Amino acid sequence: MPTDFDIAIVGSGYAGSIMAMVARRLGRRVLLLDKSKHPRFAIGESSTPLANLLLEEIATEFDLPQLLPLTAWGPWQRTHPKIGCGLKRGFSFYHHTAGQPFSPRHDRSNELLVAASPNDEVADTHWYRPDFDQFLAQEAAKLGVDLIEEVDLEKPEFTPTGVKLSGRHKGTRHSWTTGLLIDATGPDGFLHRQLGLKENPFPHLPETQALFGHFTGVARWADLMAGQAGSPPYAPDDAALHHVFDGGWMWVLRFNNGITSAGVSVTPTLAAQLNLSEGEPAWRRFLDRFPSIGEQFRNAAATRPFTHAPAVGFRCAEVVGESWCLLPSAAGFMDPLLSTGFPLALLGIQRLGRTLRDSPSQQALAGYQTETLADLAIVEELVSALFARMDDFGTFTALTMLYFAAASFSESAKRLGRGELAPGFFLRGHEVFRAGLLDCCHRARNGSPSGALVADIRRRVEPFNVIGLFNPARRNWYPVDFEDLYRDAAKLLASRDDIDVFLHKAGLR
């Protein structure tokens, strides 16, 4: 067993494995350690257009063609049909009132559907993590990464020349040395605990709790909504399906292997009312509280014990140190309401990979820390504002437009080769957009009247709105309509011909 490495990564989930592949392609000797083994359950399952674009960029920039089929539903199904995957055509939201069945309205004011793709071929995906993470770990090993599972690691020792790692593997104690130690073990992970790093709680986000699991036999929401007028832009179940209610929300993600991931994330008040820590009894109480959701899960069976997370949000005060750093997934975890986990992790992998092209200086790693913490901060602004308005679906819907505008504008700018127009995650580096987002989120958290706030959000979004958001004729159902992009091409400093090239290159037309 080799003992001397340039880079050691702790945690062989998707982020750690992709980071290991990138480092190996850069010519580094890489050690990938894990306390568990694959396949295994993991939370965090839904990708987004930006996540898939970042995965594509990483694959191209670091010569990892094996990642490319995983960037969209069509090529994934043709290339790796045995790796569990879910079809994600967009984001579906339905607002519920406790004790009342959900009833569709003519104006669709209690629902929101935002398409992310025009067809299944180029659609986003849900990642069935037992399969997905195992595949990536195996691919890392094929590239020459030393993958060692079921290692019980001790506290690392830092020396003038690097880091010494020791631990037990299959009953035998081993030691390794490395120049740089990367933590990919998730929130409150290995280095946070071993080094006693300080936690820096999010100032605005409620201290949410979560209860989740995997199920079979979950009914399709569309079947329960049979008879609803109109044809939605995509099947609402082929998406990240959100049930929203005062005090929290629920996710429902369907995979192509018969399994559905579902869970609730709720405020401390609602968690106490449900006694969420009880697990399955709390789940039943939740389903009784919302009759239509209860009907969707009437014949569902859990495939594994429920997991209760007493604290969803987490942020570490330090991201880098002498000879160590945390991937974004270990530096912080945000409530997954907007599926931000994957793009944040992939952004961090891309940044760190670029830093590793040369011997990473502390100055370069300090820049990585600044970017990582800034990303987490801007996401917290919007997610906390959404939690503050979950009882007011009209304002909640308007606030989501800040996300959809930023995401679609950023993706379009990057696809057009004009990434400088969309600096930072959620356009946080764009002075005008950032100021508008911060102002609107502050007002949402502080009880600003809905009418004035929604009008201002619409005004703030308009210079970046390239997908027809706030169009009243669509009544909260937003398809992918390329005419929106053509009409607003000037916002991207593009012509109609530029848009044509972008759409054909991306396989969208």
SEKOL-383127 format. One record per residue (C-alpha): x, y, z. Coordinates in pm, whole numbers, padded with zeros to 5 digits, always signed. Layout:
<pts>
XYZ;...
</pts>
This chain:
<pts>
+00000+00000+00000;+00156+00336-00105;+00207+00578+00183;+00321+00906+00024;+00075+01128-00167;+00044+01480-00301;-00325+01504-00210;-00540+01304+00028;-00918+01337+00018;-01140+01214+00300;-01488+01119+00180;-01556+00929-00143;-01904+01059-00218;-01969+01230-00550;-01777+01547-00452;-01472+01370-00310;-01455+01128-00602;-01483+01401-00868;-01222+01606-00682;-00994+01301-00679;-01044+01251-01053;-00959+01616-01122;-00646+01601-00906;-00535+01278-01070;-00578+01428-01418;-00353+01711-01302;-00081+01453-01242;-00108+01435-00864;-00066+01120-00654;-00408+01098-00490;-00537+00905-00189;-00913+00876-00140;-01023+00751+00204;-01367+00671+00343;-01496+00540+00674;-01778+00352+00497;-01809+00167+00166;-02019+00183-00146;-02304+00151-00222;-02466+00351+00056;-02755+00590+00118;-02685+00962+00088;-02904+01270+00086;-02874+01544-00176;-03010+01409-00502;-03145+01672-00740;-02935+01844-01007;-03005+02169-01193;-02914+02312-01535;-02622+02501-01380;-02499+02189-01198;-02499+01993-01521;-02328+02275-01707;-02056+02285-01438;-02016+01907-01458;-01977+01943-01835;-01718+02218-01789;-01521+02009-01539;-01530+01710-01774;-01397+01921-02062;-01144+02131-01870;-00987+01840-01684;-01016+01570-01954;-01279+01356-01784;-01500+01238-02073;-01655+00967-01855;-01852+01243-01679;-02017+01381-01993;-02298+01122-02027;-02408+01210-01674;-02492+01569-01764;-02840+01503-01910;-03114+01241-01896;-03090+01118-02258;-02718+01032-02278;-02727+00900-01921;-03000+00648-02008;-02821+00535-02326;-02476+00505-02167;-02544+00399-01807;-02901+00264-01783;-02815+00063-01471;-02711+00368-01267;-03024+00485-01087;-03145+00823-01209;-03454+01039-01204;-03597+01264-01473;-03603+01631-01374;-03779+01854-01624;-03812+02148-01386;-03935+02270-01048;-04293+02200-00934;-04445+02377-00632;-04789+02325-00472;-04912+02522-00171;-05108+02342+00102;-05312+02452+00401;-05315+02230+00710;-05632+02025+00743;-05753+02100+00389;-05716+01898+00067;-05528+02068-00214;-05767+02211-00475;-05634+02355-00804;-05750+02710-00874;-05845+02857-01207;-05572+03121-01182;-05322+02859-01055;-05230+03091-00770;-05150+02797-00541;-04904+02627-00777;-04590+02706-00975;-04423+02506-01254;-04098+02629-01406;-03953+02414-01684;-03577+02372-01706;-03564+02184-02038;-03772+02159-02357;-03764+01778-02369;-03648+01465-02188;-03331+01423-02394;-03157+01728-02247;-03336+01723-01912;-03171+01741-01573;-03164+01446-01338;-03196+01325-00983;-02888+01133-00878;-02961+00803-00702;-02662+00838-00480;-02595+00471-00390;-02535+00402-00761;-02399+00740-00862;-02140+00775-00586;-02023+00417-00630;-01974+00469-01004;-01766+00783-00950;-01550+00623-00681;-01481+00330-00916;-01396+00569-01199;-01153+00752-00972;-00983+00420-00893;-00958+00341-01264;-00764+00665-01311;-00506+00557-01056;-00651+00713-00742;-00575+00496-00437;-00925+00431-00301;-00938+00278+00049;-01277+00224+00212;-01369+00133+00570;-01087+00331+00727;-01119+00452+01086;-00908+00768+01076;-00741+00934+01371;-00673+01305+01418;-00432+01425+01146;-00085+01538+01243;+00046+01854+01075;+00418+01881+01009;+00636+02140+00833;+00626+01925+00518;+00257+01831+00512;+00009+01607+00690;+00037+01262+00846;-00279+01051+00845;-00317+00735+01050;-00600+00491+01090;-00711+00131+01101;-00814-00061+00791;-00931-00423+00817;-00778-00457+01161;-00436-00319+01066;-00305+00027+01146;-00172+00227+00852;-00016+00570+00804;+00004+00797+00502;+00163+01136+00433;+00024+01402+00204;+00100+01756+00101;-00263+01869+00105;-00564+01725+00289;-00909+01787+00142;-01225+01719+00343;-01523+01597+00140;-01713+01434+00426;-02005+01677+00438;-02133+01916+00707;-01993+01874+01057;-01744+01639+00896;-01400+01496+00959;-01184+01808+00987;-01451+02015+01158;-01461+01761+01439;-01096+01657+01449;-00958+02012+01443;-01231+02160+01659;-01319+02417+01395;-01570+02682+01493;-01920+02672+01352;-02060+03000+01218;-02442+02963+01213;-02642+03133+00939;-02787+03457+01078;-03123+03454+00896;-03207+03092+00821;-03440+02926+01073;-03291+02628+01255;-03480+02378+01042;-03509+02008+01110;-03562+01738+00848;-03713+01390+00832;-03662+01184+00519;-03631+00843+00358;-03677+00636+00043;-04010+00482-00054;-04187+00258-00302;-04550+00289-00405;-04570+00671-00405;-04859+00785-00625;-04798+01036-00901;-04923+01379-00806;-05060+01432-01156;-05291+01132-01111;-05439+01295-00800;-05487+01617-00998;-05675+01440-01283;-05926+01671-01443;-05723+01985-01393;-05774+02224-01683;-05487+02287-01922;-05175+02101-02024;-04874+02168-01798;-04534+02238-01959;-04410+01899-01831;-04542+01618-01614;-04520+01774-01264;-04384+01451-01113;-04093+01443-01361;-03934+01724-01168;-03829+01833-00823;-04177+01824-00672;-04222+02060-00376;-04518+02066-00141;-04504+02402+00041;-04693+02496+00358;-04672+02736+00650;-04362+02631+00842;-04179+02427+00580;-04184+02219+00267;-04157+01863+00135;-03956+01719-00153;-04061+01426-00372;-03800+01297-00621;-03875+00994-00837;-03603+00760-00965;-03627+00517-01256;-03571+00215-01029;-03908+00236-00853;-03773+00430-00555;-03889+00778-00456;-03693+01007-00225;-03912+01218+00003;-03862+01429+00309;-03976+01734+00498;-03778+02035+00616;-03960+02239+00881;-03911+02520+01128;-03849+02445+01497;-04212+02529+01581;-04358+02278+01336;-04088+02021+01423;-04200+02042+01786;-04567+02008+01691;-04491+01696+01485;-04234+01568+01738;-04012+01509+01437;-03744+01316+01626;-03984+01021+01664;-03932+00929+01300;-04209+00720+01146;-04485+00834+01390;-04394+01194+01309;-04415+01113+00937;-04766+00978+00986;-04865+01290+01180;-04734+01504+00896;-04936+01307+00636;-05249+01340+00851;-05195+01716+00865;-05203+01756+00486;-05474+01531+00336;-05367+01546-00030;-05004+01466+00052;-05134+01186+00272;-05325+01051-00026;-05013+01060-00242;-04834+00845+00019;-05132+00627+00114;-04980+00311-00040;-04615+00407+00006;-04372+00185+00195;-04039+00300+00339;-03742+00105+00204;-03512+00207+00490;-03544+00355+00840;-03636+00722+00854;-03351+00968+00908;-03406+01263+01140;-03169+01559+01100;-03206+01778+01410;-03014+02062+01241;-03020+02104+00863;-02817+02422+00821;-02444+02422+00892;-02153+02654+00815;-01792+02628+00926;-01611+02951+01010;-01291+02830+00840;-01262+02666+00499;-00884+02646+00460;-00577+02619+00679;-00212+02522+00654;-00210+02211+00431;-00587+02154+00447;-00915+02273+00297;-01284+02186+00294;-01491+02127-00017;-01808+02341-00017;-02015+02039+00084;-01807+02018+00405;-01780+02394+00454;-02155+02444+00473;-02495+02296+00403;-02800+02495+00312;-03160+02385+00332;-03207+02209-00007;-03515+02409-00109;-03352+02537-00431;-03128+02236-00506;-02814+02444-00457;-02592+02173-00308;-02466+02023-00634;-02375+02348-00813;-02203+02484-00502;-01995+02168-00468;-01907+02158-00837;-01811+02527-00837;-01576+02453-00549;-01424+02153-00726;-01368+02361-01038;-01207+02646-00840;-00988+02413-00638;-00888+02221-00950;-00770+02543-01112;-00578+02629-00796;-00410+02287-00801;-00266+02339-01149;+00025+02495-00962;+00140+02429-00608;-00148+02590-00415;-00032+02889-00212;-00205+03000+00106;-00306+03315-00079;-00479+03111-00349;-00651+02893-00089;-00761+03207+00098;-00929+03323-00223;-01104+02987-00247;-01231+03032+00109;-01364+03380+00033;-01556+03257-00272;-01696+02954-00092;-01828+03153+00204;-01970+03423-00025;-02165+03159-00219;-02314+03018+00100;-02407+03366+00224;-02599+03467-00088;-02794+03140-00094;-02887+03187+00271;-03030+03531+00193;-03283+03390-00054;-03366+03062+00120;-03430+03240+00451;-03659+03487+00273;-03853+03199+00117;-03900+03038+00458;-04030+03367+00593;-04305+03375+00328;-04415+03011+00303;-04755+03113+00439;-04793+03367+00156;-04756+03177-00169;-04789+03483-00392;-04483+03644-00234;-04306+03308-00212;-04357+03259-00587;-04224+03607-00662;-03914+03544-00450;-03839+03224-00642;-03817+03440-00954;-03494+03588-00816;-03351+03237-00827;-03491+03142-01167;-03382+03471-01323;-03028+03443-01185;-02994+03075-01279;-03128+03107-01634;-02935+03429-01705;-02612+03274-01574;-02654+02953-01773;-02735+03143-02092;-02440+03379-02047;-02201+03088-01991;-02339+02898-02291;-02290+03209-02504;-01928+03240-02391;-02012+03556-02197;-01960+03432-01845;-01832+03775-01739;-02195+03896-01757;-02288+03660-01473;-02020+03685-01204;-02063+03466-00900;-02329+03223-00787;-02679+03378-00794;-02515+03669-00982;-02369+03779-00647;-02083+03954-00826;-02327+04167-01028;-02368+04484-00826;-02717+04569-00952;-02866+04222-00913;-02703+04161-00578;-02832+04487-00435;-03183+04406-00554;-03177+04052-00415;-03046+04164-00075;-03304+04440-00048;-03598+04219-00146;-03491+03936+00084;-03444+04174+00378;-03792+04315+00326;-03944+03966+00288;-03796+03858+00620;-03916+04176+00789;-04281+04162+00687;-04293+04404+00395;-04646+04419+00245;-04686+04165-00032;-04811+04393-00309;-04527+04644-00297;-04266+04371-00248;-04385+04161-00542;-04388+04468-00767;-04034+04554-00664;-03909+04198-00716;-04055+04207-01065;-03874+04535-01136;-03545+04403-01001;-03570+04082-01202;-03660+04239-01536;-03305+04330-01660;-03206+03963-01613;-03533+03800-01715;-03467+03599-02032;-03727+03323-01985;-04057+03512-01964;-04095+03518-01587;-04389+03714-01441;-04586+03676-01766;-04948+03684-01637;-05077+03494-01940;-04885+03186-01825;-05060+03178-01487;-04765+03031-01298;-04686+02763-01560;-04360+02852-01734;-04255+02636-02030;-03922+02661-02211;-04008+02900-02493;-03708+03003-02701;-03895+03310-02824;-03837+03455-02477;-03463+03412-02525;-03468+03561-02875;-03674+03858-02758;-03441+03931-02467;-03111+03849-02641;-02992+04209-02597;-02983+04159-02218;-02711+03903-02288;-02538+04132-02541;-02631+03873-02803;-02799+03865-03142;-03062+03625-03273;-02787+03442-03461;-02586+03409-03140;-02887+03251-02971;-02929+03010-03263;-02569+02894-03229;-02600+02855-02851;-02920+02648-02877;-02779+02416-03143;-02449+02370-02956;-02634+02284-02638;-02855+02033-02821;-03164+02234-02739;-03271+02268-03101;
</pts>
